[in-house]
């Protein structure tokens, strides 16, 4: 990652006259030759570069009771499995890039924070954390990051793993963006029951009570199914519109299958590289 300070790196920051003590390897010989020829004296130009720094990655997971759905026995998206796989994928990638990874959740109502480190063995058990976070778990996580001392550095990646069924206010997104963090929403929503809703009128639908995990059955009328479908689709459109307006490019997970989770993140990376003109 490019730093705001000068140092050893690959991105050019600018040029300046040579000063005693400068590393001879930083001299721009072509520019020095042109300037010397124009002035008729020996002139040396040093090329400055932005320093390269290890990327810092924060993984924020939303562990509200609703994020415990659905049990593996049901044929729909298992949010716990998807979050676990995505979390370890992000952390392992940060370590492979010689970066520093950290973790935050409010699973037990209080912040569970692991500061940036080159290893993440102490929180690889994230999958065993409870699902007892409050409704405003994501908002609380941002507030905690805002108050860190020392502050989280600009340019840090902040991956937010949530279904975002409890929307974050635009003001809270903007506060994080103003810190110059690279915010990455990772949306974990079931495409059948949360982004839309099927016509299940006339059948008994199995449902799970989030906090207790108790299973029961529910009969839904055609009108209720249609209203729920409209609400879910409108909520999905609002979320997409908000992220587009904020220029945030999310990763959307519709499955907990490891290969497909990797594919979604790979597509996200390729799209970012294309937009940044690195291809």
N, C-alpha and C positions, 0 to 999 in steps of 0.2 A: 504494500500500500504506500502511496505517496504521502509524505509528511509535508506540513507547512514550513518546516525548517529546512535549512540548507545542510547538505551532507553528501555521503556516498549513496548514489542511486542511479536510476536510468532515465528519469525525466529531467529535461533541461529547464532551469529556472531563469537563466539570463547570463550575461557576460559582464566583466569588469576588468580594469587594469590589474596587472600582476602586482602583488605586494610581497616583500621579502618574507620568506617562511611558507609561501604557498607551495603545495605539492606540484612538482614539475609535470606530473601526469595530467594535471588539470588544465595545462596550457593548450589553447586552441591555436595550433601552429598555422593553419591556413589563414585564420582571421588576423593573427599576429603578423604574418608576412604581408598581407594586404595593407594593414595600417602602417607598418614600417616603410613600405614602398611609397605610400602616399605622403608620409611626413619626412621621409629621408633620414629617419633615426630608428634605432632599435626599440621597438615597442612590443610588449607581450600582453596578450589578452587571456584571461582565465575564464573558463566556462564553469559556471556554477550549476549544480543540480539539486533537485529536491531529494531529501534523504528518504530511503526506503525503510519502512517500519513493519514490524510483524502485525498482521491483522488481528483485531480484537473482536471477538464474537460473543454476543450475549444471547442465550436461548431463554425466552420467556414462555412458560406453558400455563395455559388456563386450565385449572383443575377444579372447575365447578362440578357439582354432581352430574349435570347434564353431559359433561364431557366423558362420563364413564360409559355412555351408550355407544354401540350396542353390544350385548354379549356375543362372544364368538359363535355361540350356538345358533344365532339368528343370521339369515343370509344377507345382511346389510353391512354397511361400513362400521368397523370396530374402531371407534375414535381412540381408545387407549392404545391399541396396537399401532395405529397410524402415527400417533404422537410419539410413541416410544421409538419407532423406526426412524422417523424424521429427526428426532432429537439426537440420536446416536450418529446418524448420517452427517448432520451438521457439525457435531463435535469432532468426529473422526476426520472430517475434511479440514477443519481448522487446524488440528494437530498435524495433518499431512502437509499443510501449507506453512508449517512452523509458526502458526498463530497461537493466540491465547484465547481459551474458551471459558465461558462462565455460564452460570445457570441461576434462574430465579423463578419461584412460584409461591403461591399463597395457599398451598394445599391444606394447611391446618389453621388457616386464618391469620397466621403470622408469616413474615417474609422468610423464605428458605433461600439464602443467597450464598453462592459460591463464587468468589472473586475470580477475575481472569487468571488462568494458569496455563502452562504448557501441557499439562496433563489433566484428565477429567475423571480419573478412576474413582474419586470420592463421591461422584454423583451419577455414576452409571446405573445406579439402582433407581433412577427416576421412575421407571415403570412400576415400582412398588410404592410410590408415594400415594397417599389417599386422595380421594376426590371430595374434599370438604371445603374448597375455596369459596369465598363469598361471591355474590352475583357480580360485583364490580371488580373482579379479580384482575382484569387487564388494566383498568384504570389505576388500581392500587400499585400494580407493578411499575407503571410509568412514573407514578409519584415517587416510588422508592428509588428508581434510577435517577430521577431529577435531583434527589437529595444526597446522592453519593458524594463522599469526600475521601480522596480526590474524585473529581467529576469524571464521568465516562468520556473518553477522548472523542473529539470529532472524527468522523470517518468510521467509527465502530459499527459493525453490523449488529442489528438487533432483530432477531427472528422472533416473531410473536405467533405462537401456535394456539389457535382458538377456532371455535366454530363461528364466532362473532355474531351469535344469535342475540347476545346482549351488545348492542352497538356502542362503540367508543365515540364520544363527542368529537366533533371536528376540531374544537379548540385543543383537545388533548393530543390529537395527531399533530397539530401544528406546533405545539410546544416541543414535541420530540424532534420534528423536522428542523426547527430553529436551532436545536443543539448540533445540527449537522451530522446527526446519526444516519446511517443507511438503514432505514426501517424496511423490513420485509415481512408483510403479513402472510402467514401460512394458514390458509383457510381449510379447516377440516369439517366439511359438511357432507351429510349423506345426500346424494343426488335424488333419491326417491322420496324421502320423507321430509327433508328440510329445505331443499331448493325448490321443490314443487310438492305435489301430493297426489297420489293415484286415486282413482275412483274405486273405493272399497265399500261402497254402499251395498247393503244386503249381506255382508259377511261379518264375522266376528274377528276383529283385529287384535293380535297379541300386543300388549304394551308393557313397558317396564317403568315402574315408579323410580325416578332417579336416585333419591336419597336412601331408600330402603332396598332397592334392587328387586322388590316384589313384582312378580308377573301377574297380570290379569288380562281380561279381554274386554274390548269395547266395541259397541255397535255404532257406526256412524252413518247418518243419512246422506243421500246424494247431495242435498243442499249444503250440509256441513262440510262434506269433502270438497265441494267446489269452492266454498268460502275459504277453507284452509289452503287450498291450492293457490288462490289469488293472493292471500296474505303472504305465503311463503315466496312466491315468485316476485312479488313486489318488494319484499325485504331483500331478496337476492339482487334485484336491480338497483336498489338504493345503495347497497354495500359496494357493488361494482362501480356505480357512479361516484360515490365518495372517494374511493381509492384512485379512480381515474383523475378526478379533480385535484387530488393531492399529489399526483404524479408518482404514486406508489404502485409498484408492479408485484402483485401477489403470486404465491405458489398455491395452487388449488389441488388439494388431495381428496380424491373420491374413493380411494381404496387403501387398504393396509398391506397389500401385496408388496414385498420389498422391491422387486424389480420395477414395478410401476411407480412406486414412490421415488426411486432413483431417477426414473425416466422424466418425471415431472420436474424434479430439481435440475436435471441436465438441460431440459428445454428452457427453463427459466434462465440458466446461466448463458446459454447460447443466444437467447433473445437480448439479454443485457449487453453482451459483447457486440452484437450486431448494432444495437442502438448507439453504443459508445464509439462506433467506428473502429473497433479493434480487429475486424475481419477485413 
